[in-house]
Amino acid sequence: MRTWSRQSTAAAARRRRDIGFVFQDPALLPWRSALQNVELPLEVADGGKHKGKATPRELLELVGLKGWEHAFPHELSGGMRQRVSIARALVSDPKILLMDEPFGALDEITRDRLNEELRRVWRDTGTTILFVTHSIYEAAYLGQRVLMLAANPGRVREIVPVGLPETRTLDIRETADFVALAAYLRRVLENC
């Protein structure tokens, strides 16, 4: 009988590139174009061979950057740089995409637009996304479930099913169901 440790399972997932990461800062290489930044994980891991469902160029189109493939990071807005970062994370066709407050530094309009685009990317790719945010409204809008954490020590306080229709637009934030969900999430946080 073979036993599995978390460490060996995590290492195997990394080798298979089952996990994609999007951080708060896009961390793009300034001397590489948007397309070259998306291609980077393939060059590092596979010597440039592509094994994913979508090509780097198709992923840039998926995140709304068709026509910007040859732009350098300094030529892109903050939201556009995060879109390149999302495309780069998806290039290996991960099973799970971990996102650590990727829209936190963006203005509200850009953040809303990227929230809508992220839901579309999720529907189009079928990738599981674990999205970390401090925004109650963002968690409720994006999620199927909201995992509420308590501090000191960090632990799961509650897992809250969202219960909103799978297909949503930002207008859902004005509905009674959304307002009630956001109020409940706030009460959970206040009691952590």
C-alpha positions as CSV (number, residue, x, y, z in Angstrom):
1,M,0.0,0.0,0.0
2,R,1.4,3.4,-1.0
3,T,0.9,6.4,1.2
4,W,0.7,9.9,0.0
5,S,2.1,12.9,1.7
6,R,0.9,16.5,1.1
7,Q,4.4,17.5,0.1
8,S,4.7,14.8,-2.6
9,T,1.2,15.5,-4.0
10,A,2.0,19.2,-4.1
11,A,5.3,18.6,-5.8
12,A,3.7,16.3,-8.4
13,A,1.0,19.0,-9.1
14,R,3.8,21.6,-9.7
15,R,5.6,19.3,-12.1
16,R,2.4,18.7,-14.0
17,R,1.8,22.4,-13.9
18,D,-1.7,21.9,-12.5
19,I,-1.5,25.2,-10.6
20,G,-1.5,28.7,-12.0
21,F,-0.7,31.8,-10.0
22,V,-1.8,35.4,-10.4
23,F,-0.4,37.8,-7.8
24,Q,-1.2,41.3,-6.7
25,D,1.5,42.6,-8.9
26,P,1.5,41.3,-12.5
27,A,5.3,40.7,-12.3
28,L,5.8,41.0,-16.0
29,L,9.3,41.2,-17.5
30,P,9.6,44.7,-18.8
31,W,11.8,43.8,-21.8
32,R,9.3,41.2,-23.1
33,S,6.1,42.0,-25.0
34,A,2.7,40.9,-23.7
35,L,2.9,37.8,-25.9
36,Q,6.5,37.0,-24.8
37,N,5.4,37.3,-21.2
38,V,2.6,34.8,-21.7
39,E,5.0,32.4,-23.6
40,L,7.6,32.6,-20.7
41,P,6.3,29.6,-18.6
42,L,6.3,27.4,-21.7
43,E,9.9,28.4,-22.5
44,V,11.0,27.7,-18.9
45,A,9.2,24.4,-18.4
46,D,8.9,22.9,-21.9
47,G,11.6,24.5,-24.0
48,G,8.8,26.4,-25.9
49,K,6.6,23.4,-26.5
50,H,2.9,24.2,-26.0
51,K,0.7,21.6,-24.4
52,G,-2.3,23.6,-23.3
53,K,-5.8,23.9,-24.9
54,A,-5.2,27.5,-26.0
55,T,-2.1,29.2,-27.5
56,P,-0.6,32.2,-25.9
57,R,-2.0,34.4,-28.7
58,E,-5.5,32.9,-28.1
59,L,-5.2,33.5,-24.4
60,L,-4.4,37.1,-24.9
61,E,-7.6,37.3,-27.1
62,L,-9.5,35.5,-24.3
63,V,-8.6,38.2,-21.8
64,G,-9.4,41.0,-24.2
65,L,-5.9,41.9,-25.4
66,K,-6.2,41.1,-29.1
67,G,-4.0,43.6,-30.9
68,W,-1.8,44.2,-27.9
69,E,0.4,41.2,-28.3
70,H,3.5,43.2,-29.2
71,A,3.0,45.9,-26.5
72,F,5.5,46.1,-23.7
73,P,4.4,46.3,-20.0
74,H,5.1,50.1,-19.8
75,E,2.7,50.6,-22.7
76,L,-0.2,48.8,-20.9
77,S,-2.5,50.1,-18.2
78,G,-2.6,48.3,-14.8
79,G,-5.7,46.4,-15.8
80,M,-4.1,45.3,-19.1
81,R,-1.0,44.1,-17.3
82,Q,-3.1,42.0,-15.0
83,R,-4.8,40.5,-18.0
84,V,-1.4,39.5,-19.4
85,S,-0.7,38.0,-16.0
86,I,-3.9,36.0,-16.1
87,A,-3.2,34.7,-19.6
88,R,0.3,33.7,-18.5
89,A,-1.1,31.8,-15.6
90,L,-3.6,30.0,-17.9
91,V,-1.0,29.1,-20.6
92,S,-0.2,25.8,-18.9
93,D,-3.8,24.8,-18.8
94,P,-3.9,24.5,-15.0
95,K,-6.6,22.7,-13.1
96,I,-6.7,25.4,-10.4
97,L,-5.8,29.1,-10.7
98,L,-4.8,30.8,-7.4
99,M,-5.4,34.5,-7.5
100,D,-4.0,36.7,-4.6
101,E,-5.9,40.0,-4.7
102,P,-5.0,40.6,-8.3
103,F,-7.4,43.6,-8.7
104,G,-6.8,45.3,-5.4
105,A,-4.6,48.1,-6.8
106,L,-7.0,49.0,-9.6
107,D,-9.6,51.7,-9.8
108,E,-13.2,50.7,-9.2
109,I,-14.3,50.8,-12.9
110,T,-11.4,48.7,-14.1
111,R,-11.8,46.3,-11.2
112,D,-15.5,45.8,-12.1
113,R,-14.6,45.2,-15.7
114,L,-12.0,42.6,-14.8
115,N,-14.4,40.9,-12.4
116,E,-16.8,40.5,-15.3
117,E,-14.0,39.3,-17.6
118,L,-12.8,36.8,-15.0
119,R,-16.3,35.3,-14.7
120,R,-16.2,34.9,-18.5
121,V,-12.7,33.4,-18.5
122,W,-13.9,30.9,-15.8
123,R,-16.9,29.9,-17.9
124,D,-14.8,29.6,-21.1
125,T,-12.0,27.6,-19.6
126,G,-13.6,25.6,-16.8
127,T,-10.6,26.3,-14.6
128,T,-11.2,26.2,-10.9
129,I,-10.3,29.6,-9.4
130,L,-9.4,30.3,-5.8
131,F,-9.7,34.1,-5.5
132,V,-8.4,35.9,-2.4
133,T,-9.9,39.3,-1.7
134,H,-10.7,41.6,1.1
135,S,-13.8,42.9,-0.8
136,I,-17.1,41.4,0.4
137,Y,-18.8,42.5,-2.8
138,E,-16.1,41.0,-5.0
139,A,-16.2,37.7,-3.2
140,A,-20.0,37.6,-3.5
141,Y,-20.0,38.6,-7.1
142,L,-17.3,36.2,-8.3
143,G,-17.8,33.2,-6.1
144,Q,-19.8,30.1,-6.0
145,R,-18.7,29.7,-2.4
146,V,-17.0,32.2,-0.1
147,L,-14.5,30.7,2.4
148,M,-14.4,33.1,5.3
149,L,-11.2,33.1,7.3
150,A,-10.7,34.1,11.0
151,A,-7.5,35.6,12.1
152,N,-4.9,34.7,14.8
153,P,-4.4,31.9,13.9
154,G,-5.7,31.9,10.4
155,R,-8.5,29.3,10.2
156,V,-11.7,28.6,8.2
157,R,-14.5,30.4,10.0
158,E,-17.3,29.4,7.6
159,I,-17.9,28.3,4.0
160,V,-20.8,30.3,2.7
161,P,-22.6,29.1,-0.5
162,V,-23.4,32.1,-2.8
163,G,-26.7,30.8,-4.2
164,L,-26.8,33.5,-6.9
165,P,-27.5,32.6,-10.6
166,E,-24.4,31.3,-12.3
167,T,-24.8,33.8,-15.1
168,R,-24.4,37.3,-13.6
169,T,-23.8,40.8,-14.6
170,L,-22.7,43.6,-12.2
171,D,-26.4,44.6,-11.9
172,I,-26.9,41.7,-9.6
173,R,-25.3,43.7,-6.9
174,E,-28.4,45.8,-6.7
175,T,-30.7,42.8,-6.0
176,A,-32.1,41.9,-2.6
177,D,-30.4,38.5,-2.7
178,F,-27.0,40.0,-3.3
179,V,-27.5,42.7,-0.6
180,A,-28.6,40.0,1.9
181,L,-25.6,37.9,1.0
182,A,-23.2,40.8,1.4
183,A,-24.8,41.7,4.8
184,Y,-24.4,38.1,6.0
185,L,-20.7,38.0,4.9
186,R,-20.1,41.2,6.8
187,R,-21.7,39.8,10.0
188,V,-19.5,36.7,9.7
189,L,-16.4,38.9,9.4
190,E,-17.4,41.1,12.3
191,N,-17.7,38.1,14.5
192,C,-14.4,36.5,13.6
